[in-house]
Amino acid sequence: MQENENIKVATKELEEISEDEINQRIAELREKARRDEAAQRMTGERIGRENGIKQAKMEVTKKLLDFGMPTNQISEITGLSVEEIETLSN
């Protein structure tokens, strides 16, 4: 009889430990998801800024080309390569 009671107690303790491990794993996965989402947001913002800067440089380049400025000077001013500038001028 005592052996059955000990088995019941041990089984209950094992279930509680297993449940705690499951809850801990769930918490870890939620935290990982939050970190992943933050990283994706930061990457998206960085890419957006880079694209915005590139677009602004291209617009300035087009205006400078319209004014007849030489491509090597435009390259120095904007940081765009001569090839990129020549592509815009065509």
ROSE-546321 format. One record per atom (N, C-alpha, C): residue number from 1; residue in three letters; atom name; y negated, z, x negated. Coordinates in steps of 0.2 Angstrom, whole numbers. Last residue first. Layout:
ROSE-546321
<node seq="NUM" type="ALA" atom="CA" Y="Y" Z="Z" X="X"/>
...
END
This chain:
ROSE-546321
<node seq="90" type="ASN" atom="N" Y="-290" Z="-346" X="-108"/>
<node seq="90" type="ASN" atom="CA" Y="-287" Z="-352" X="-106"/>
<node seq="90" type="ASN" atom="C" Y="-287" Z="-352" X="-98"/>
<node seq="89" type="SER" atom="N" Y="-294" Z="-333" X="-112"/>
<node seq="89" type="SER" atom="CA" Y="-299" Z="-338" X="-112"/>
<node seq="89" type="SER" atom="C" Y="-297" Z="-345" X="-109"/>
<node seq="88" type="LEU" atom="N" Y="-283" Z="-326" X="-112"/>
<node seq="88" type="LEU" atom="CA" Y="-288" Z="-324" X="-107"/>
<node seq="88" type="LEU" atom="C" Y="-293" Z="-330" X="-106"/>
<node seq="87" type="THR" atom="N" Y="-277" Z="-330" X="-124"/>
<node seq="87" type="THR" atom="CA" Y="-274" Z="-331" X="-117"/>
<node seq="87" type="THR" atom="C" Y="-278" Z="-330" X="-111"/>
<node seq="86" type="GLU" atom="N" Y="-286" Z="-325" X="-133"/>
<node seq="86" type="GLU" atom="CA" Y="-286" Z="-333" X="-132"/>
<node seq="86" type="GLU" atom="C" Y="-282" Z="-334" X="-125"/>
<node seq="85" type="ILE" atom="N" Y="-284" Z="-312" X="-132"/>
<node seq="85" type="ILE" atom="CA" Y="-290" Z="-314" X="-130"/>
<node seq="85" type="ILE" atom="C" Y="-290" Z="-322" X="-128"/>
<node seq="84" type="GLU" atom="N" Y="-271" Z="-311" X="-137"/>
<node seq="84" type="GLU" atom="CA" Y="-272" Z="-309" X="-130"/>
<node seq="84" type="GLU" atom="C" Y="-279" Z="-312" X="-127"/>
<node seq="83" type="GLU" atom="N" Y="-274" Z="-316" X="-150"/>
<node seq="83" type="GLU" atom="CA" Y="-269" Z="-319" X="-145"/>
<node seq="83" type="GLU" atom="C" Y="-270" Z="-318" X="-138"/>
<node seq="82" type="VAL" atom="N" Y="-281" Z="-306" X="-155"/>
<node seq="82" type="VAL" atom="CA" Y="-284" Z="-312" X="-154"/>
<node seq="82" type="VAL" atom="C" Y="-280" Z="-316" X="-149"/>
<node seq="81" type="SER" atom="N" Y="-279" Z="-290" X="-146"/>
<node seq="81" type="SER" atom="CA" Y="-277" Z="-295" X="-151"/>
<node seq="81" type="SER" atom="C" Y="-280" Z="-302" X="-150"/>
<node seq="80" type="LEU" atom="N" Y="-291" Z="-278" X="-141"/>
<node seq="80" type="LEU" atom="CA" Y="-286" Z="-283" X="-140"/>
<node seq="80" type="LEU" atom="C" Y="-285" Z="-288" X="-145"/>
<node seq="79" type="GLY" atom="N" Y="-301" Z="-270" X="-145"/>
<node seq="79" type="GLY" atom="CA" Y="-295" Z="-268" X="-148"/>
<node seq="79" type="GLY" atom="C" Y="-289" Z="-273" X="-145"/>
<node seq="78" type="THR" atom="N" Y="-314" Z="-273" X="-142"/>
<node seq="78" type="THR" atom="CA" Y="-310" Z="-271" X="-136"/>
<node seq="78" type="THR" atom="C" Y="-303" Z="-268" X="-139"/>
<node seq="77" type="ILE" atom="N" Y="-321" Z="-276" X="-154"/>
<node seq="77" type="ILE" atom="CA" Y="-324" Z="-272" X="-149"/>
<node seq="77" type="ILE" atom="C" Y="-319" Z="-269" X="-144"/>
<node seq="76" type="GLU" atom="N" Y="-312" Z="-284" X="-161"/>
<node seq="76" type="GLU" atom="CA" Y="-315" Z="-278" X="-164"/>
<node seq="76" type="GLU" atom="C" Y="-318" Z="-273" X="-159"/>
<node seq="75" type="SER" atom="N" Y="-311" Z="-295" X="-151"/>
<node seq="75" type="SER" atom="CA" Y="-305" Z="-291" X="-153"/>
<node seq="75" type="SER" atom="C" Y="-307" Z="-284" X="-157"/>
<node seq="74" type="ILE" atom="N" Y="-324" Z="-300" X="-151"/>
<node seq="74" type="ILE" atom="CA" Y="-321" Z="-297" X="-145"/>
<node seq="74" type="ILE" atom="C" Y="-315" Z="-292" X="-147"/>
<node seq="73" type="GLN" atom="N" Y="-324" Z="-305" X="-164"/>
<node seq="73" type="GLN" atom="CA" Y="-329" Z="-299" X="-163"/>
<node seq="73" type="GLN" atom="C" Y="-326" Z="-296" X="-156"/>
<node seq="72" type="ASN" atom="N" Y="-315" Z="-315" X="-163"/>
<node seq="72" type="ASN" atom="CA" Y="-314" Z="-310" X="-168"/>
<node seq="72" type="ASN" atom="C" Y="-318" Z="-304" X="-167"/>
<node seq="71" type="THR" atom="N" Y="-320" Z="-324" X="-153"/>
<node seq="71" type="THR" atom="CA" Y="-314" Z="-319" X="-152"/>
<node seq="71" type="THR" atom="C" Y="-313" Z="-314" X="-157"/>
<node seq="70" type="PRO" atom="N" Y="-338" Z="-323" X="-151"/>
<node seq="70" type="PRO" atom="CA" Y="-332" Z="-326" X="-154"/>
<node seq="70" type="PRO" atom="C" Y="-326" Z="-321" X="-153"/>
<node seq="69" type="MET" atom="N" Y="-346" Z="-325" X="-135"/>
<node seq="69" type="MET" atom="CA" Y="-345" Z="-321" X="-141"/>
<node seq="69" type="MET" atom="C" Y="-338" Z="-323" X="-144"/>
<node seq="68" type="GLY" atom="N" Y="-350" Z="-332" X="-123"/>
<node seq="68" type="GLY" atom="CA" Y="-349" Z="-336" X="-129"/>
<node seq="68" type="GLY" atom="C" Y="-348" Z="-331" X="-136"/>
<node seq="67" type="PHE" atom="N" Y="-351" Z="-326" X="-111"/>
<node seq="67" type="PHE" atom="CA" Y="-357" Z="-326" X="-115"/>
<node seq="67" type="PHE" atom="C" Y="-356" Z="-329" X="-122"/>
<node seq="66" type="ASP" atom="N" Y="-337" Z="-327" X="-108"/>
<node seq="66" type="ASP" atom="CA" Y="-342" Z="-331" X="-104"/>
<node seq="66" type="ASP" atom="C" Y="-349" Z="-331" X="-108"/>
<node seq="65" type="LEU" atom="N" Y="-332" Z="-317" X="-117"/>
<node seq="65" type="LEU" atom="CA" Y="-331" Z="-324" X="-118"/>
<node seq="65" type="LEU" atom="C" Y="-336" Z="-329" X="-114"/>
<node seq="64" type="LEU" atom="N" Y="-337" Z="-306" X="-110"/>
<node seq="64" type="LEU" atom="CA" Y="-339" Z="-308" X="-117"/>
<node seq="64" type="LEU" atom="C" Y="-338" Z="-315" X="-119"/>
<node seq="63" type="LYS" atom="N" Y="-330" Z="-307" X="-98"/>
<node seq="63" type="LYS" atom="CA" Y="-337" Z="-307" X="-98"/>
<node seq="63" type="LYS" atom="C" Y="-340" Z="-309" X="-105"/>
<node seq="62" type="LYS" atom="N" Y="-317" Z="-305" X="-103"/>
<node seq="62" type="LYS" atom="CA" Y="-319" Z="-311" X="-100"/>
<node seq="62" type="LYS" atom="C" Y="-326" Z="-312" X="-99"/>
<node seq="61" type="THR" atom="N" Y="-318" Z="-292" X="-109"/>
<node seq="61" type="THR" atom="CA" Y="-316" Z="-298" X="-113"/>
<node seq="61" type="THR" atom="C" Y="-318" Z="-304" X="-110"/>
<node seq="60" type="VAL" atom="N" Y="-319" Z="-284" X="-97"/>
<node seq="60" type="VAL" atom="CA" Y="-325" Z="-285" X="-102"/>
<node seq="60" type="VAL" atom="C" Y="-324" Z="-291" X="-107"/>
<node seq="59" type="GLU" atom="N" Y="-307" Z="-287" X="-92"/>
<node seq="59" type="GLU" atom="CA" Y="-313" Z="-289" X="-88"/>
<node seq="59" type="GLU" atom="C" Y="-319" Z="-289" X="-93"/>
<node seq="58" type="MET" atom="N" Y="-298" Z="-281" X="-102"/>
<node seq="58" type="MET" atom="CA" Y="-298" Z="-288" X="-100"/>
<node seq="58" type="MET" atom="C" Y="-304" Z="-291" X="-96"/>
<node seq="57" type="LYS" atom="N" Y="-302" Z="-268" X="-101"/>
<node seq="57" type="LYS" atom="CA" Y="-303" Z="-272" X="-108"/>
<node seq="57" type="LYS" atom="C" Y="-303" Z="-279" X="-106"/>
<node seq="56" type="ALA" atom="N" Y="-298" Z="-265" X="-89"/>
<node seq="56" type="ALA" atom="CA" Y="-305" Z="-264" X="-90"/>
<node seq="56" type="ALA" atom="C" Y="-306" Z="-268" X="-96"/>
<node seq="55" type="GLN" atom="N" Y="-284" Z="-266" X="-91"/>
<node seq="55" type="GLN" atom="CA" Y="-287" Z="-270" X="-86"/>
<node seq="55" type="GLN" atom="C" Y="-295" Z="-270" X="-87"/>
<node seq="54" type="LYS" atom="N" Y="-282" Z="-256" X="-100"/>
<node seq="54" type="LYS" atom="CA" Y="-280" Z="-263" X="-102"/>
<node seq="54" type="LYS" atom="C" Y="-284" Z="-268" X="-97"/>
<node seq="53" type="ILE" atom="N" Y="-285" Z="-245" X="-92"/>
<node seq="53" type="ILE" atom="CA" Y="-289" Z="-246" X="-98"/>
<node seq="53" type="ILE" atom="C" Y="-288" Z="-253" X="-100"/>
<node seq="52" type="GLY" atom="N" Y="-275" Z="-246" X="-82"/>
<node seq="52" type="GLY" atom="CA" Y="-282" Z="-246" X="-80"/>
<node seq="52" type="GLY" atom="C" Y="-286" Z="-248" X="-86"/>
<node seq="51" type="ASN" atom="N" Y="-263" Z="-244" X="-90"/>
<node seq="51" type="ASN" atom="CA" Y="-264" Z="-251" X="-86"/>
<node seq="51" type="ASN" atom="C" Y="-272" Z="-251" X="-84"/>
<node seq="50" type="GLU" atom="N" Y="-265" Z="-231" X="-94"/>
<node seq="50" type="GLU" atom="CA" Y="-265" Z="-236" X="-99"/>
<node seq="50" type="GLU" atom="C" Y="-266" Z="-243" X="-95"/>
<node seq="49" type="ARG" atom="N" Y="-265" Z="-224" X="-81"/>
<node seq="49" type="ARG" atom="CA" Y="-271" Z="-224" X="-86"/>
<node seq="49" type="ARG" atom="C" Y="-271" Z="-230" X="-91"/>
<node seq="48" type="GLY" atom="N" Y="-252" Z="-227" X="-77"/>
<node seq="48" type="GLY" atom="CA" Y="-258" Z="-229" X="-73"/>
<node seq="48" type="GLY" atom="C" Y="-264" Z="-229" X="-77"/>
<node seq="47" type="ILE" atom="N" Y="-245" Z="-221" X="-87"/>
<node seq="47" type="ILE" atom="CA" Y="-244" Z="-228" X="-87"/>
<node seq="47" type="ILE" atom="C" Y="-250" Z="-231" X="-83"/>
<node seq="46" type="ARG" atom="N" Y="-248" Z="-208" X="-84"/>
<node seq="46" type="ARG" atom="CA" Y="-250" Z="-210" X="-91"/>
<node seq="46" type="ARG" atom="C" Y="-250" Z="-218" X="-90"/>
<node seq="45" type="GLU" atom="N" Y="-243" Z="-206" X="-71"/>
<node seq="45" type="GLU" atom="CA" Y="-251" Z="-205" X="-72"/>
<node seq="45" type="GLU" atom="C" Y="-253" Z="-209" X="-79"/>
<node seq="44" type="GLY" atom="N" Y="-230" Z="-208" X="-74"/>
<node seq="44" type="GLY" atom="CA" Y="-233" Z="-212" X="-69"/>
<node seq="44" type="GLY" atom="C" Y="-241" Z="-212" X="-70"/>
<node seq="43" type="THR" atom="N" Y="-227" Z="-196" X="-82"/>
<node seq="43" type="THR" atom="CA" Y="-226" Z="-203" X="-84"/>
<node seq="43" type="THR" atom="C" Y="-230" Z="-208" X="-80"/>
<node seq="42" type="MET" atom="N" Y="-230" Z="-186" X="-73"/>
<node seq="42" type="MET" atom="CA" Y="-234" Z="-187" X="-79"/>
<node seq="42" type="MET" atom="C" Y="-234" Z="-194" X="-82"/>
<node seq="41" type="ARG" atom="N" Y="-220" Z="-189" X="-63"/>
<node seq="41" type="ARG" atom="CA" Y="-227" Z="-189" X="-61"/>
<node seq="41" type="ARG" atom="C" Y="-232" Z="-190" X="-67"/>
<node seq="40" type="GLN" atom="N" Y="-209" Z="-186" X="-71"/>
<node seq="40" type="GLN" atom="CA" Y="-210" Z="-193" X="-68"/>
<node seq="40" type="GLN" atom="C" Y="-217" Z="-194" X="-66"/>
<node seq="39" type="ALA" atom="N" Y="-211" Z="-173" X="-74"/>
<node seq="39" type="ALA" atom="CA" Y="-211" Z="-178" X="-79"/>
<node seq="39" type="ALA" atom="C" Y="-212" Z="-185" X="-77"/>
<node seq="38" type="ALA" atom="N" Y="-210" Z="-167" X="-61"/>
<node seq="38" type="ALA" atom="CA" Y="-216" Z="-167" X="-65"/>
<node seq="38" type="ALA" atom="C" Y="-216" Z="-172" X="-70"/>
<node seq="37" type="GLU" atom="N" Y="-196" Z="-171" X="-58"/>
<node seq="37" type="GLU" atom="CA" Y="-202" Z="-173" X="-54"/>
<node seq="37" type="GLU" atom="C" Y="-208" Z="-173" X="-58"/>
<node seq="36" type="ASP" atom="N" Y="-190" Z="-163" X="-68"/>
<node seq="36" type="ASP" atom="CA" Y="-189" Z="-170" X="-68"/>
<node seq="36" type="ASP" atom="C" Y="-195" Z="-173" X="-64"/>
<node seq="35" type="ARG" atom="N" Y="-193" Z="-150" X="-64"/>
<node seq="35" type="ARG" atom="CA" Y="-195" Z="-152" X="-70"/>
<node seq="35" type="ARG" atom="C" Y="-195" Z="-160" X="-70"/>
<node seq="34" type="ARG" atom="N" Y="-187" Z="-150" X="-51"/>
<node seq="34" type="ARG" atom="CA" Y="-194" Z="-149" X="-51"/>
<node seq="34" type="ARG" atom="C" Y="-197" Z="-151" X="-58"/>
<node seq="33" type="ALA" atom="N" Y="-173" Z="-151" X="-55"/>
<node seq="33" type="ALA" atom="CA" Y="-176" Z="-156" X="-51"/>
<node seq="33" type="ALA" atom="C" Y="-184" Z="-156" X="-51"/>
<node seq="32" type="LYS" atom="N" Y="-172" Z="-139" X="-62"/>
<node seq="32" type="LYS" atom="CA" Y="-171" Z="-146" X="-66"/>
<node seq="32" type="LYS" atom="C" Y="-174" Z="-151" X="-62"/>
<node seq="31" type="GLU" atom="N" Y="-173" Z="-130" X="-51"/>
<node seq="31" type="GLU" atom="CA" Y="-177" Z="-130" X="-57"/>
<node seq="31" type="GLU" atom="C" Y="-177" Z="-137" X="-61"/>
<node seq="30" type="ARG" atom="N" Y="-161" Z="-134" X="-44"/>
<node seq="30" type="ARG" atom="CA" Y="-168" Z="-135" X="-41"/>
<node seq="30" type="ARG" atom="C" Y="-173" Z="-135" X="-46"/>
<node seq="29" type="LEU" atom="N" Y="-151" Z="-131" X="-54"/>
<node seq="29" type="LEU" atom="CA" Y="-152" Z="-138" X="-51"/>
<node seq="29" type="LEU" atom="C" Y="-159" Z="-139" X="-48"/>
<node seq="28" type="GLU" atom="N" Y="-153" Z="-117" X="-54"/>
<node seq="28" type="GLU" atom="CA" Y="-154" Z="-121" X="-60"/>
<node seq="28" type="GLU" atom="C" Y="-155" Z="-128" X="-58"/>
<node seq="27" type="ALA" atom="N" Y="-149" Z="-113" X="-41"/>
<node seq="27" type="ALA" atom="CA" Y="-156" Z="-112" X="-44"/>
<node seq="27" type="ALA" atom="C" Y="-158" Z="-116" X="-50"/>
<node seq="26" type="ILE" atom="N" Y="-136" Z="-117" X="-41"/>
<node seq="26" type="ILE" atom="CA" Y="-141" Z="-121" X="-36"/>
<node seq="26" type="ILE" atom="C" Y="-148" Z="-120" X="-39"/>
<node seq="25" type="ARG" atom="N" Y="-131" Z="-108" X="-51"/>
<node seq="25" type="ARG" atom="CA" Y="-131" Z="-116" X="-52"/>
<node seq="25" type="ARG" atom="C" Y="-135" Z="-119" X="-47"/>
<node seq="24" type="GLN" atom="N" Y="-133" Z="-96" X="-44"/>
<node seq="24" type="GLN" atom="CA" Y="-136" Z="-97" X="-50"/>
<node seq="24" type="GLN" atom="C" Y="-136" Z="-105" X="-52"/>
<node seq="23" type="ASN" atom="N" Y="-124" Z="-98" X="-33"/>
<node seq="23" type="ASN" atom="CA" Y="-131" Z="-98" X="-32"/>
<node seq="23" type="ASN" atom="C" Y="-135" Z="-99" X="-38"/>
<node seq="22" type="ILE" atom="N" Y="-112" Z="-99" X="-40"/>
<node seq="22" type="ILE" atom="CA" Y="-114" Z="-105" X="-36"/>
<node seq="22" type="ILE" atom="C" Y="-122" Z="-104" X="-35"/>
<node seq="21" type="GLU" atom="N" Y="-112" Z="-86" X="-45"/>
<node seq="21" type="GLU" atom="CA" Y="-112" Z="-92" X="-50"/>
<node seq="21" type="GLU" atom="C" Y="-114" Z="-98" X="-46"/>
<node seq="20" type="ASP" atom="N" Y="-111" Z="-79" X="-33"/>
<node seq="20" type="ASP" atom="CA" Y="-117" Z="-78" X="-38"/>
<node seq="20" type="ASP" atom="C" Y="-117" Z="-84" X="-43"/>
<node seq="19" type="GLU" atom="N" Y="-98" Z="-83" X="-29"/>
<node seq="19" type="GLU" atom="CA" Y="-104" Z="-84" X="-25"/>
<node seq="19" type="GLU" atom="C" Y="-111" Z="-84" X="-29"/>
<node seq="18" type="SER" atom="N" Y="-90" Z="-77" X="-39"/>
<node seq="18" type="SER" atom="CA" Y="-90" Z="-85" X="-38"/>
<node seq="18" type="SER" atom="C" Y="-97" Z="-87" X="-34"/>
<node seq="17" type="ILE" atom="N" Y="-93" Z="-64" X="-36"/>
<node seq="17" type="ILE" atom="CA" Y="-95" Z="-67" X="-43"/>
<node seq="17" type="ILE" atom="C" Y="-95" Z="-74" X="-42"/>
<node seq="16" type="GLU" atom="N" Y="-87" Z="-63" X="-24"/>
<node seq="16" type="GLU" atom="CA" Y="-94" Z="-61" X="-25"/>
<node seq="16" type="GLU" atom="C" Y="-97" Z="-64" X="-31"/>
<node seq="15" type="GLU" atom="N" Y="-74" Z="-66" X="-26"/>
<node seq="15" type="GLU" atom="CA" Y="-78" Z="-70" X="-22"/>
<node seq="15" type="GLU" atom="C" Y="-85" Z="-69" X="-23"/>
<node seq="14" type="LEU" atom="N" Y="-71" Z="-55" X="-34"/>
<node seq="14" type="LEU" atom="CA" Y="-70" Z="-62" X="-37"/>
<node seq="14" type="LEU" atom="C" Y="-74" Z="-67" X="-33"/>
<node seq="13" type="GLU" atom="N" Y="-72" Z="-45" X="-25"/>
<node seq="13" type="GLU" atom="CA" Y="-76" Z="-45" X="-31"/>
<node seq="13" type="GLU" atom="C" Y="-76" Z="-52" X="-34"/>
<node seq="12" type="LYS" atom="N" Y="-61" Z="-48" X="-17"/>
<node seq="12" type="LYS" atom="CA" Y="-68" Z="-48" X="-14"/>
<node seq="12" type="LYS" atom="C" Y="-73" Z="-48" X="-20"/>
<node seq="11" type="THR" atom="N" Y="-50" Z="-47" X="-25"/>
<node seq="11" type="THR" atom="CA" Y="-52" Z="-53" X="-22"/>
<node seq="11" type="THR" atom="C" Y="-59" Z="-53" X="-20"/>
<node seq="10" type="ALA" atom="N" Y="-51" Z="-33" X="-28"/>
<node seq="10" type="ALA" atom="CA" Y="-52" Z="-38" X="-33"/>
<node seq="10" type="ALA" atom="C" Y="-54" Z="-45" X="-31"/>
<node seq="9" type="VAL" atom="N" Y="-49" Z="-28" X="-15"/>
<node seq="9" type="VAL" atom="CA" Y="-55" Z="-26" X="-19"/>
<node seq="9" type="VAL" atom="C" Y="-56" Z="-31" X="-24"/>
<node seq="8" type="LYS" atom="N" Y="-36" Z="-33" X="-13"/>
<node seq="8" type="LYS" atom="CA" Y="-41" Z="-35" X="-8"/>
<node seq="8" type="LYS" atom="C" Y="-48" Z="-34" X="-12"/>
<node seq="7" type="ILE" atom="N" Y="-29" Z="-27" X="-23"/>
<node seq="7" type="ILE" atom="CA" Y="-29" Z="-34" X="-23"/>
<node seq="7" type="ILE" atom="C" Y="-35" Z="-36" X="-18"/>
<node seq="6" type="ASN" atom="N" Y="-30" Z="-14" X="-19"/>
<node seq="6" type="ASN" atom="CA" Y="-33" Z="-16" X="-25"/>
<node seq="6" type="ASN" atom="C" Y="-33" Z="-23" X="-26"/>
<node seq="5" type="GLU" atom="N" Y="-22" Z="-14" X="-7"/>
<node seq="5" type="GLU" atom="CA" Y="-30" Z="-12" X="-7"/>
<node seq="5" type="GLU" atom="C" Y="-33" Z="-15" X="-13"/>
<node seq="4" type="ASN" atom="N" Y="-10" Z="-17" X="-12"/>
<node seq="4" type="ASN" atom="CA" Y="-13" Z="-22" X="-7"/>
<node seq="4" type="ASN" atom="C" Y="-21" Z="-20" X="-7"/>
<node seq="3" type="GLU" atom="N" Y="-8" Z="-5" X="-19"/>
<node seq="3" type="GLU" atom="CA" Y="-8" Z="-12" X="-23"/>
<node seq="3" type="GLU" atom="C" Y="-11" Z="-17" X="-19"/>
<node seq="2" type="GLN" atom="N" Y="-6" Z="4" X="-9"/>
<node seq="2" type="GLN" atom="CA" Y="-12" Z="5" X="-14"/>
<node seq="2" type="GLN" atom="C" Y="-13" Z="-2" X="-18"/>
<node seq="1" type="MET" atom="N" Y="6" Z="0" X="-4"/>
<node seq="1" type="MET" atom="CA" Y="0" Z="0" X="0"/>
<node seq="1" type="MET" atom="C" Y="-6" Z="0" X="-4"/>
END
